[in-house]
Amino acid sequence: MKSFEIPEIYKSNFIGEIKEIRRQRDRLKKDTSPTVLDFGSVKFLLARHFGFCYGVENAVEIAYKTINENVGKRIFFLSEMIHNPDVNADLQSRGVKFLMDTEGNQLVDWNTLTTDDIVVVPAFGTTVEIQSTLKGLGIDPYKYDTTCPFVEKVWKRADQIGNRGYSVIVHGKPKHEETRATFSHSRENAPTVIVRDMEEAQHLAKYIRKELPAERFIVDFAGQFSEYFNPETDLERIGVVNQTTMLASETQGISDYLKSVIVDFYGLSQEESERNFANTRDTLCYATNDNQDATHALLKEHADFAVVVGGYNSSNTMHLVELCEEKLPTYFVESHHQIVSDKLIKHFNLHTKKEEVTEGFIPDNKPVTIMLTCGASCPDAVVEEVLLKLVSFFKNTNALSQVLASL
């Protein structure tokens, strides 16, 4: 796989050495068990896979290369390049401005842009409409395009099955940049509808089985379907693609469920099923799969609590938190700054959508075991800072060199 030029500020020699040790011992990535980092009075179970994925590294390389090669020019990103506060803050410190927020609300008027300005498309990709707007302003939307290749793969697959007469079901969060982009590209060639979760998929099934009147569909799925979508005819032949940062198991579950609904309603055999249901298993992102598989393996072990690091608006990170929360106390932090002391931690609550404070999060028992992982847009340097902050709360710990030597 291609290697990228990543700024040193995002690297960690310690984390890098751990990843290289695991890579050398497991080149085919079959071993998803965590790395045990024994500091003596505290032990960490570090997920096998975490941190910058291919798409993020590609975006980071293009972003910083663009800045370095265009000194003196105005540089804009359509929105946050990736969902990580440290990376986005550093870009802004270098003069970059965001044209929109993460939900698509305009921050900079399109009419203020000129043909001399540089506009960078983030890793999530963008909509056909925005590409057209940029072209109308005399700006090439593809010149500085950091769209993840795996996101583009989803677009291509949606295009392929659309051309074969299937409607497209997008599993994703309707307001997420990637989902908006995938929806926009998909509806160019196929009737398209977004489902957020299994609950919405189950509700959509009522329209597949024609249990609900078509006129109700426009209310139930408002803002989530393409123009002229007709639930009476456009749900007879479907295929499911995904926002690549969703839970892979959930996407597959939704796909399997909707396939079973189609098969049962039309009385199809398994051999006949592809006539009405397209095979789209190849749209699941490798990094999402790897990170989630590694988290499942992590959760087979025992620990006192888990720390998951990443941007609070990072979809893939949120799903890692959801997995960990099912088993043990879990703290979702953006960086080491949220770990205030050995008595107090600030962390994001997925359910209230607010940062909250927990006191006494480190138990009195010794040694303490902590699970640690992060999302695909979190730099290794941030993970190291979190780890070292936690280690600093314990006495008589082993040095980093000793820990590495024991692996």
C-alpha positions as CSV (number, residue, x, y, z in Angstrom):
1,M,0.0,0.0,0.0
2,K,1.2,3.5,-0.8
3,S,3.1,5.4,1.9
4,F,2.3,9.1,2.5
5,E,4.2,12.2,3.7
6,I,2.7,13.0,7.0
7,P,3.8,16.1,9.1
8,E,6.0,15.1,12.0
9,I,3.6,16.8,14.5
10,Y,1.2,13.9,13.9
11,K,3.7,11.1,14.3
12,S,4.7,9.2,17.4
13,N,8.0,7.2,17.5
14,F,6.6,5.0,20.3
15,I,3.2,4.2,18.6
16,G,5.0,3.9,15.3
17,E,7.4,1.2,16.7
18,I,4.5,-0.7,18.1
19,K,2.6,-0.7,14.8
20,E,5.8,-1.8,13.0
21,I,6.4,-4.7,15.4
22,R,2.8,-5.9,14.9
23,R,3.1,-5.5,11.1
24,Q,6.3,-7.5,10.9
25,R,4.8,-10.3,12.9
26,D,1.4,-10.3,11.2
27,R,1.8,-9.1,7.6
28,L,-1.6,-10.5,6.6
29,K,-3.3,-8.8,9.5
30,K,-5.0,-12.0,10.7
31,D,-4.2,-11.5,14.4
32,T,-6.6,-8.9,15.8
33,S,-5.6,-9.4,19.5
34,P,-4.5,-6.2,21.3
35,T,-1.0,-5.2,22.1
36,V,-0.2,-5.5,25.8
37,L,1.8,-2.5,27.2
38,D,2.9,-3.4,30.7
39,F,4.0,-0.3,32.6
40,G,4.0,-2.2,36.0
41,S,1.3,-0.5,38.1
42,V,-0.8,0.2,35.0
43,K,-1.3,-2.0,31.9
44,F,-2.7,-0.9,28.6
45,L,-4.5,-3.1,26.0
46,L,-3.9,-1.2,22.8
47,A,-6.1,-2.1,19.8
48,R,-4.4,-3.9,16.9
49,H,-5.7,-1.4,14.4
50,F,-6.3,2.3,15.0
51,G,-5.4,5.7,13.8
52,F,-4.9,7.4,10.4
53,C,-6.3,5.2,7.6
54,Y,-5.3,5.3,3.9
55,G,-7.9,7.9,3.0
56,V,-7.0,10.2,5.9
57,E,-3.2,10.0,5.2
58,N,-3.9,10.8,1.5
59,A,-6.0,13.8,2.5
60,V,-3.4,15.1,5.0
61,E,-0.6,14.7,2.5
62,I,-2.5,16.7,-0.2
63,A,-3.6,19.3,2.3
64,Y,-0.1,20.2,3.5
65,K,1.4,19.9,0.1
66,T,-1.2,22.4,-1.2
67,I,-0.4,24.8,1.6
68,N,3.4,24.6,1.1
69,E,3.2,25.0,-2.7
70,N,0.8,28.0,-2.7
71,V,2.2,30.5,-0.3
72,G,0.4,33.8,-0.6
73,K,-2.7,32.4,-2.1
74,R,-6.1,32.1,-0.4
75,I,-6.8,28.5,0.5
76,F,-10.2,27.2,1.4
77,F,-11.5,23.8,2.4
78,L,-15.1,23.0,1.7
79,S,-15.5,21.9,5.3
80,E,-13.3,20.2,7.9
81,M,-10.8,18.1,6.1
82,I,-11.2,15.2,8.5
83,H,-13.0,15.1,11.9
84,N,-10.1,15.8,14.1
85,P,-9.8,19.1,16.1
86,D,-6.0,19.1,16.2
87,V,-5.6,18.6,12.5
88,N,-8.3,21.2,11.6
89,A,-6.9,23.7,14.1
90,D,-3.4,23.4,12.7
91,L,-4.7,23.9,9.2
92,Q,-6.5,27.1,10.3
93,S,-3.4,28.3,12.0
94,R,-1.7,28.2,8.6
95,G,-4.4,30.5,7.1
96,V,-6.8,27.9,5.7
97,K,-10.5,28.8,6.0
98,F,-13.6,26.5,5.9
99,L,-16.4,27.4,3.4
100,M,-19.0,25.3,5.3
101,D,-19.5,23.7,8.6
102,T,-19.8,19.9,8.9
103,E,-23.6,20.0,8.3
104,G,-23.3,22.0,5.1
105,N,-24.1,25.5,6.5
106,Q,-22.3,28.2,4.6
107,L,-19.6,30.0,6.4
108,V,-18.1,31.9,3.5
109,D,-20.2,33.3,0.6
110,W,-19.5,31.5,-2.7
111,N,-19.5,34.9,-4.4
112,T,-16.5,36.1,-2.5
113,L,-14.3,33.4,-4.2
114,T,-12.2,34.2,-7.3
115,T,-10.5,32.0,-9.9
116,D,-7.2,32.6,-8.1
117,D,-8.5,30.9,-4.9
118,I,-7.7,27.3,-4.1
119,V,-10.5,25.1,-2.9
120,V,-9.7,21.7,-1.4
121,V,-12.3,19.0,-1.3
122,P,-12.1,17.0,2.0
123,A,-11.7,13.3,2.5
124,F,-15.5,12.9,2.7
125,G,-16.0,14.0,-0.9
126,T,-18.6,16.5,-2.0
127,T,-21.9,16.7,-3.8
128,V,-22.5,17.0,-7.5
129,E,-24.2,20.4,-6.8
130,I,-21.1,21.9,-5.1
131,Q,-18.8,20.6,-7.9
132,S,-21.1,22.4,-10.3
133,T,-21.0,25.6,-8.2
134,L,-17.2,25.6,-8.2
135,K,-17.0,25.0,-11.9
136,G,-19.3,28.0,-12.4
137,L,-16.9,30.1,-10.4
138,G,-14.0,29.0,-12.6
139,I,-12.5,26.8,-9.9
140,D,-11.6,23.2,-10.8
141,P,-13.2,20.9,-8.1
142,Y,-10.9,18.1,-9.0
143,K,-7.5,19.8,-8.8
144,Y,-7.2,19.7,-5.1
145,D,-9.5,16.7,-4.3
146,T,-8.7,14.6,-1.3
147,T,-11.8,12.4,-1.5
148,C,-11.0,9.0,0.0
149,P,-10.7,6.4,-2.8
150,F,-12.9,4.0,-0.7
151,V,-15.7,6.7,-0.7
152,E,-15.3,7.0,-4.4
153,K,-15.6,3.2,-4.7
154,V,-19.0,3.4,-3.0
155,W,-20.1,6.1,-5.6
156,K,-19.0,3.9,-8.5
157,R,-20.8,0.9,-7.1
158,A,-24.0,2.9,-6.6
159,D,-23.6,4.1,-10.2
160,Q,-23.1,0.5,-11.5
161,I,-26.2,-0.9,-9.8
162,G,-28.2,2.2,-10.7
163,N,-27.4,1.6,-14.4
164,R,-28.6,-1.9,-14.0
165,G,-32.0,-0.7,-12.9
166,Y,-31.7,-1.0,-9.1
167,S,-32.6,1.8,-6.6
168,V,-30.0,2.6,-4.1
169,I,-30.4,2.5,-0.3
170,V,-27.6,4.5,1.5
171,H,-26.9,3.4,5.1
172,G,-25.6,6.6,6.7
173,K,-26.3,9.7,8.8
174,P,-28.3,12.1,6.6
175,K,-26.4,15.2,7.7
176,H,-22.9,13.7,7.5
177,E,-20.7,15.1,4.7
178,E,-20.0,11.7,3.3
179,T,-23.6,10.6,3.2
180,R,-24.6,13.9,1.6
181,A,-21.9,13.4,-1.1
182,T,-22.8,9.7,-1.7
183,F,-26.5,10.5,-1.9
184,S,-25.9,13.3,-4.4
185,H,-23.8,11.1,-6.7
186,S,-26.1,8.1,-6.4
187,R,-29.3,10.0,-7.3
188,E,-27.7,11.1,-10.6
189,N,-28.3,7.6,-11.9
190,A,-30.7,5.9,-9.6
191,P,-33.7,6.5,-7.3
192,T,-32.0,6.8,-3.9
193,V,-33.1,6.9,-0.2
194,I,-31.1,7.2,3.0
195,V,-31.7,5.0,6.1
196,R,-29.9,5.9,9.3
197,D,-30.2,2.6,11.1
198,M,-32.0,-0.7,11.4
199,E,-35.1,1.0,12.8
200,E,-35.4,3.1,9.7
201,A,-34.6,0.0,7.5
202,Q,-37.5,-1.8,9.2
203,H,-39.8,1.1,8.5
204,L,-38.7,1.2,4.9
205,A,-39.6,-2.5,4.7
206,K,-43.2,-1.6,5.2
207,Y,-43.1,0.3,1.9
208,I,-41.3,-2.6,0.2
209,R,-44.2,-4.9,1.4
210,K,-46.6,-2.1,0.3
211,E,-48.1,-2.0,3.8
212,L,-48.1,1.8,4.0
213,P,-49.5,4.3,1.5
214,A,-47.0,6.0,-0.8
215,E,-48.1,9.5,0.2
216,R,-46.9,8.9,3.7
217,F,-43.4,8.1,2.5
218,I,-42.6,11.7,1.8
219,V,-43.2,12.5,5.5
220,D,-41.5,9.5,7.0
221,F,-38.3,10.0,4.9
222,A,-38.4,13.7,4.4
223,G,-35.1,15.0,3.1
224,Q,-33.7,11.5,2.7
225,F,-34.9,10.6,-0.8
226,S,-34.2,11.7,-4.4
227,E,-36.6,13.7,-6.4
228,Y,-39.5,11.8,-7.9
229,F,-38.8,8.7,-5.8
230,N,-41.8,6.4,-6.0
231,P,-41.9,3.9,-3.2
232,E,-44.5,1.8,-5.1
233,T,-42.1,1.0,-7.9
234,D,-38.6,2.1,-6.8
235,L,-38.4,-0.3,-3.9
236,E,-38.9,-3.5,-6.1
237,R,-35.2,-3.8,-7.0
238,I,-32.7,-2.4,-4.6
239,G,-29.1,-2.5,-3.5
240,V,-27.5,-1.2,-0.2
241,V,-24.3,0.9,-0.1
242,N,-22.9,2.7,3.0
243,Q,-21.3,5.7,4.6
244,T,-18.0,4.0,5.0
245,T,-17.6,5.0,8.7
246,M,-20.8,3.3,9.9
247,L,-20.6,0.1,11.9
248,A,-19.8,-2.6,9.3
249,S,-21.9,-5.1,11.1
250,E,-24.9,-2.7,11.1
251,T,-24.6,-2.1,7.3
252,Q,-24.4,-5.8,6.7
253,G,-27.3,-6.4,9.0
254,I,-29.5,-3.9,7.2
255,S,-28.5,-5.3,3.8
256,D,-29.3,-8.9,5.0
257,Y,-32.6,-7.8,6.5
258,L,-33.8,-5.9,3.4
259,K,-32.7,-8.8,1.2
260,S,-34.8,-11.2,3.3
261,V,-37.8,-8.8,3.0
262,I,-37.4,-8.7,-0.8
263,V,-37.0,-12.5,-1.1
264,D,-40.0,-13.2,1.1
265,F,-42.3,-10.6,-0.5
266,Y,-41.6,-11.6,-4.1
267,G,-41.3,-15.3,-3.3
268,L,-37.7,-15.6,-4.7
269,S,-35.3,-18.5,-4.2
270,Q,-31.8,-17.6,-3.1
271,E,-30.6,-18.1,-6.7
272,E,-33.2,-15.7,-7.9
273,S,-32.6,-13.1,-5.2
274,E,-30.1,-11.0,-7.2
275,R,-32.8,-10.3,-9.7
276,N,-34.3,-7.9,-7.1
277,F,-31.4,-7.3,-4.7
278,A,-27.9,-6.3,-5.8
279,N,-24.8,-7.7,-4.1
280,T,-22.9,-4.7,-2.7
281,R,-20.7,-6.3,0.0
282,D,-17.6,-4.8,-1.6
283,T,-18.6,-1.2,-0.5
284,L,-17.5,-1.8,3.2
285,C,-14.3,0.2,4.0
286,Y,-11.3,-1.9,4.9
287,A,-10.2,0.6,7.7
288,T,-13.7,0.6,9.2
289,N,-13.7,-3.2,9.2
290,D,-10.1,-3.5,10.6
291,N,-10.7,-0.9,13.4
292,Q,-14.0,-2.5,14.4
293,D,-12.6,-6.0,14.3
294,A,-9.7,-4.9,16.5
295,T,-12.2,-3.4,19.0
296,H,-14.2,-6.6,19.1
297,A,-11.0,-8.5,19.8
298,L,-10.0,-5.9,22.5
299,L,-13.3,-6.4,24.2
300,K,-12.6,-10.1,24.7
301,E,-10.1,-9.1,27.3
302,H,-10.7,-7.8,30.8
303,A,-10.0,-4.2,31.7
304,D,-11.1,-1.6,34.3
305,F,-12.2,1.0,31.7
306,A,-11.7,2.0,28.1
307,V,-10.5,5.3,26.6
308,V,-11.4,6.1,23.0
309,V,-9.7,9.0,21.4
310,G,-11.0,11.1,18.5
311,G,-13.0,14.1,17.3
312,Y,-16.4,14.3,18.9
313,N,-18.0,14.6,15.4
314,S,-16.1,11.6,14.1
315,S,-18.6,9.0,13.0
316,N,-16.2,6.1,12.9
317,T,-14.9,6.9,16.4
318,M,-18.4,7.1,17.8
319,H,-19.1,3.6,16.7
320,L,-15.9,2.3,18.5
321,V,-17.3,4.1,21.6
322,E,-20.6,2.3,21.2
323,L,-18.9,-1.0,21.0
324,C,-16.8,-0.4,24.2
325,E,-19.8,1.0,26.1
326,E,-21.6,-2.3,25.8
327,K,-18.9,-4.0,28.0
328,L,-17.2,-1.5,30.4
329,P,-17.0,2.2,31.5
330,T,-15.8,4.1,28.4
331,Y,-14.5,7.6,28.1
332,F,-14.5,9.4,24.8
333,V,-11.9,12.2,24.7
334,E,-10.5,14.4,22.0
335,S,-7.0,14.6,23.5
336,H,-5.0,14.4,26.7
337,H,-6.4,17.8,27.7
338,Q,-9.7,16.2,28.7
339,I,-7.9,14.1,31.2
340,V,-7.6,16.7,33.9
341,S,-6.1,14.7,36.7
342,D,-6.1,11.2,38.2
343,K,-9.4,12.1,39.8
344,L,-11.2,13.8,37.0
345,I,-11.9,13.3,33.3
346,K,-14.0,15.3,30.8
347,H,-15.5,13.1,28.1
348,F,-18.2,13.2,25.4
349,N,-21.5,11.5,26.1
350,L,-22.9,10.1,22.8
351,H,-26.5,10.0,24.2
352,T,-26.7,13.6,25.5
353,K,-24.3,14.9,22.8
354,K,-22.5,16.9,25.5
355,E,-19.2,16.8,27.2
356,E,-19.5,15.7,30.9
357,V,-17.2,15.3,33.9
358,T,-16.6,12.0,35.7
359,E,-14.7,12.0,39.0
360,G,-12.8,9.0,40.4
361,F,-12.6,7.3,37.0
362,I,-9.4,5.4,37.9
363,P,-10.2,2.6,40.3
364,D,-8.1,2.0,43.5
365,N,-7.1,-1.6,42.6
366,K,-3.6,-2.2,41.3
367,P,-2.5,-2.9,38.7
368,V,-5.1,-1.0,36.6
369,T,-5.8,-2.2,33.1
370,I,-7.0,0.3,30.5
371,M,-8.2,-0.4,27.0
372,L,-7.1,2.2,24.5
373,T,-8.0,2.9,20.9
374,C,-8.9,5.7,18.6
375,G,-10.7,6.6,15.3
376,A,-9.3,6.6,11.8
377,S,-8.8,10.4,11.8
378,C,-6.8,10.6,15.1
379,P,-3.0,11.1,14.9
380,D,-0.7,8.7,16.6
381,A,0.9,11.7,18.4
382,V,-2.5,12.3,20.2
383,V,-2.8,8.7,21.2
384,E,0.7,8.8,22.7
385,E,-0.1,12.0,24.6
386,V,-3.2,10.4,26.1
387,L,-1.3,7.2,27.0
388,L,1.6,9.2,28.7
389,K,-0.9,11.4,30.6
390,L,-2.6,8.3,32.1
391,V,0.8,6.7,32.9
392,S,1.9,9.8,34.7
393,F,-0.8,9.2,37.4
394,F,1.0,6.0,38.5
395,K,4.2,5.5,40.5
396,N,7.2,3.4,39.7
397,T,6.2,2.7,36.0
398,N,8.4,1.1,33.5
399,A,10.1,3.3,30.8
400,L,8.9,3.3,27.3
401,S,12.0,1.5,26.1
402,Q,11.4,-1.3,28.6
403,V,7.8,-1.6,27.5
404,L,8.9,-1.9,23.8
405,A,11.6,-4.4,24.7
406,S,9.0,-6.6,26.3
407,L,6.9,-6.9,23.2
